[in-house]
Amino acid sequence: MTAYLYYVPLSKATLGYIGALTLLATVTATSSSTESQPQANQRSLGYYRYHLQRSFWFIFYYWFARHLPVSYKYHILGRASKYLRQVACTHLFHKAGKNVNVEQGADFDSGWLVEIGDHSSIGIRCKIPADLQIGNNVMMGPEVMIFGPNHKSDDITIPIQHQGYEATRPVTIADDVWIGARVIILSGVAVGKGAIIGAGAVVSKDVPPYAICVGNPARVVRFRNSQESK
């Protein structure tokens, strides 16, 4: 029953993903009139090969590796699960460092522009955008939610869902950051080096380096390199 519930929505999403990539590859390969036929064929084959590889790892992660046990339980099975997710994300992310840990249930959309540094993690059942930038040695608790661009809502004569998205910078998380469980980070936020964000905080503004933030909305209570509370 569990496998069936996962299969239905994921199969539709994956088939749509593969179909869109195939169509895009076909259009791209046939649209250039300046290339010779051998050059066009070579370009088309390379394009197909790259996107087919991405499609394979996309299916492998969302159908299989994502549902494997967490990395810190069940001894060998947990370590094997961590390794399989790490391999998949190395192929899906724009950049993946050494010893990256993507935990059970993590959702990163396509992962197309995700960058993650050495010894960093994405926590259990976290939801992150496809353009998130994570530094080195970042710890992330379970069920963290990080959001990408917001819907535009300025024009009251047009439904919000038809107004498109605001242009915002990607969320960036610097080195040596600890993000607690169920933290929410809104679009465009930059989290400074060495910061700690307490569980359940809602972060809508940039976090200074070495700040300790808690609450909704998140506020700085003190800095790690200072003993004084704010």
C-alpha positions as CSV (number, residue, x, y, z in Angstrom):
1,M,0.0,0.0,0.0
2,T,2.8,2.4,0.9
3,A,4.6,1.7,-2.3
4,Y,1.5,2.3,-4.3
5,L,0.8,5.7,-2.7
6,Y,4.3,6.9,-3.6
7,Y,4.1,5.4,-7.1
8,V,1.0,7.3,-8.4
9,P,2.1,10.9,-8.0
10,L,5.7,10.4,-8.6
11,S,5.2,8.4,-11.8
12,K,3.2,11.3,-13.3
13,A,5.8,13.9,-12.3
14,T,8.6,11.8,-13.7
15,L,7.0,11.0,-17.0
16,G,6.2,14.7,-17.4
17,Y,9.8,15.6,-16.6
18,I,11.2,13.1,-19.1
19,G,8.7,14.1,-21.8
20,A,9.6,17.8,-21.4
21,L,13.3,17.1,-21.6
22,T,12.8,14.9,-24.7
23,L,10.7,17.6,-26.5
24,L,13.3,20.3,-25.6
25,A,16.1,18.1,-26.8
26,T,14.3,17.5,-30.1
27,V,13.5,21.1,-30.7
28,T,17.0,22.2,-29.8
29,A,18.6,19.6,-32.1
30,T,16.5,20.6,-35.1
31,S,16.4,24.3,-34.7
32,S,19.9,25.2,-35.7
33,S,20.3,25.7,-39.5
34,T,24.0,26.9,-39.3
35,E,25.4,23.5,-38.2
36,S,26.4,20.7,-40.5
37,Q,24.5,17.5,-40.2
38,P,27.3,15.6,-38.4
39,Q,27.8,18.5,-35.9
40,A,24.0,18.6,-35.3
41,N,23.8,14.9,-34.7
42,Q,26.8,14.9,-32.3
43,R,25.2,17.8,-30.4
44,S,21.8,16.1,-30.3
45,L,23.3,12.8,-29.0
46,G,25.3,14.6,-26.3
47,Y,22.2,16.6,-25.2
48,Y,20.0,13.4,-25.1
49,R,22.7,11.5,-23.1
50,Y,23.1,14.3,-20.5
51,H,19.3,14.6,-19.9
52,L,18.7,10.9,-20.0
53,Q,21.3,10.5,-17.3
54,R,19.7,13.2,-15.2
55,S,16.3,11.6,-15.7
56,F,17.7,8.2,-14.5
57,W,19.1,9.7,-11.3
58,F,15.9,11.8,-10.8
59,I,13.8,8.6,-10.9
60,F,16.4,6.7,-8.8
61,Y,16.2,9.3,-6.1
62,Y,12.5,10.1,-5.9
63,W,11.3,6.5,-6.5
64,F,13.9,4.7,-4.4
65,A,16.7,6.3,-2.5
66,R,14.5,9.1,-1.0
67,H,12.5,6.4,0.9
68,L,15.4,4.4,2.3
69,P,16.1,4.6,6.1
70,V,17.8,7.5,7.8
71,S,21.6,7.5,7.8
72,Y,22.1,7.1,11.5
73,K,20.0,4.0,12.1
74,Y,20.2,0.3,11.3
75,H,24.0,0.3,11.0
76,I,25.0,-0.9,7.6
77,L,21.6,-0.3,6.0
78,G,21.6,3.3,7.2
79,R,25.1,3.9,5.9
80,A,24.2,2.3,2.6
81,S,21.1,4.5,2.3
82,K,23.3,7.6,2.9
83,Y,25.7,6.5,0.2
84,L,23.0,5.9,-2.4
85,R,21.3,9.3,-1.8
86,Q,24.7,11.0,-1.9
87,V,25.5,9.4,-5.3
88,A,22.2,10.4,-6.8
89,C,22.5,14.0,-5.6
90,T,26.1,14.2,-6.9
91,H,24.5,13.7,-10.4
92,L,21.5,16.0,-9.8
93,F,23.0,19.0,-8.0
94,H,24.9,21.7,-9.7
95,K,27.7,21.2,-7.2
96,A,28.1,18.7,-4.4
97,G,31.0,18.6,-2.0
98,K,32.6,15.7,-0.1
99,N,30.7,13.7,2.5
100,V,27.3,15.3,1.8
101,N,24.4,13.8,3.7
102,V,20.9,14.1,2.1
103,E,18.5,12.5,4.6
104,Q,15.4,10.4,4.1
105,G,12.5,12.2,2.5
106,A,14.4,15.4,1.4
107,D,12.7,17.2,-1.5
108,F,14.8,19.6,-3.6
109,D,12.7,19.8,-6.8
110,S,15.0,19.1,-9.7
111,G,18.1,20.1,-7.8
112,W,19.3,21.8,-11.0
113,L,21.0,24.7,-9.3
114,V,21.6,23.4,-5.8
115,E,25.1,23.9,-4.5
116,I,26.1,22.2,-1.3
117,G,29.6,22.2,0.3
118,D,31.7,19.6,2.1
119,H,30.4,17.8,5.2
120,S,26.9,19.5,4.9
121,S,23.5,17.9,5.3
122,I,19.9,18.3,4.2
123,G,17.7,17.1,7.0
124,I,14.9,14.5,7.2
125,R,11.9,15.5,5.1
126,C,13.3,18.9,4.4
127,K,11.9,20.9,1.5
128,I,14.3,23.2,-0.3
129,P,14.2,25.2,-3.6
130,A,16.1,24.1,-6.7
131,D,18.6,27.0,-6.5
132,L,19.6,26.8,-2.8
133,Q,23.3,27.5,-2.0
134,I,24.7,25.8,1.1
135,G,28.3,26.2,2.4
136,N,30.6,23.8,4.2
137,N,29.8,22.0,7.5
138,V,26.1,23.0,7.6
139,M,23.8,21.0,9.9
140,M,20.1,21.0,9.1
141,G,17.4,19.5,11.4
142,P,14.3,17.6,10.2
143,E,11.4,19.2,8.4
144,V,13.1,22.5,7.6
145,M,11.4,24.4,4.8
146,I,13.3,26.9,2.6
147,F,11.3,28.8,0.0
148,G,12.2,30.1,-3.4
149,P,10.6,33.1,-5.2
150,N,7.2,34.4,-4.0
151,H,4.1,34.9,-6.2
152,K,3.5,38.5,-7.3
153,S,0.4,40.0,-5.8
154,D,0.5,43.7,-6.7
155,D,-2.3,43.7,-9.3
156,I,-5.6,43.2,-7.6
157,T,-7.4,42.9,-11.0
158,I,-5.5,39.7,-11.9
159,P,-5.7,36.4,-9.8
160,I,-2.4,35.9,-7.9
161,Q,-1.8,32.6,-9.5
162,H,-1.6,34.3,-12.9
163,Q,0.8,37.1,-11.9
164,G,4.0,35.1,-12.1
165,Y,6.9,35.2,-9.6
166,E,9.0,37.9,-8.1
167,A,12.7,38.1,-9.0
168,T,14.6,37.4,-5.8
169,R,18.1,36.3,-5.1
170,P,18.6,32.6,-4.1
171,V,18.7,31.7,-0.4
172,T,22.3,31.3,0.7
173,I,23.6,29.5,3.8
174,A,27.2,30.2,4.7
175,D,29.7,27.8,6.3
176,D,29.3,26.3,9.8
177,V,25.6,27.0,10.2
178,W,23.2,25.0,12.4
179,I,19.5,25.1,11.4
180,G,17.1,23.6,14.0
181,A,14.1,21.4,13.3
182,R,11.1,22.9,11.5
183,V,12.8,26.2,10.8
184,I,11.2,28.2,7.9
185,I,13.5,30.4,5.8
186,L,11.8,32.7,3.3
187,S,13.0,33.7,-0.1
188,G,16.0,35.9,-0.6
189,V,17.5,35.3,2.9
190,A,21.2,35.1,3.5
191,V,22.3,33.2,6.6
192,G,25.8,34.3,7.8
193,K,28.7,32.2,8.7
194,G,28.5,30.4,12.0
195,A,24.9,31.3,12.7
196,I,22.5,29.2,14.7
197,I,18.7,29.2,14.0
198,G,16.6,27.8,16.8
199,A,13.9,25.2,16.2
200,G,10.7,26.5,14.8
201,A,12.0,30.0,13.9
202,V,10.6,31.8,10.9
203,V,13.4,33.7,9.2
204,S,12.4,36.6,6.8
205,K,15.5,38.7,7.0
206,D,19.2,38.2,6.7
207,V,21.0,36.6,9.6
208,P,24.3,38.1,10.7
209,P,27.4,35.9,11.1
210,Y,27.6,34.0,14.4
211,A,24.1,35.2,15.4
212,I,21.8,33.0,17.4
213,C,18.2,33.5,16.3
214,V,15.0,32.2,17.7
215,G,11.2,32.9,17.4
216,N,8.6,34.0,15.0
217,P,9.6,36.3,13.4
218,A,13.2,35.3,14.1
219,R,15.3,37.7,16.2
220,V,18.9,37.7,17.3
221,V,19.2,36.9,21.0
222,R,23.0,37.0,21.1
223,F,26.2,36.3,19.2
224,R,28.3,33.3,19.6
225,N,31.5,35.4,19.8
226,S,29.9,37.6,22.5
227,Q,28.6,36.7,26.0
228,E,26.1,39.5,26.1
229,S,22.5,38.9,25.3
230,K,20.4,41.3,23.2
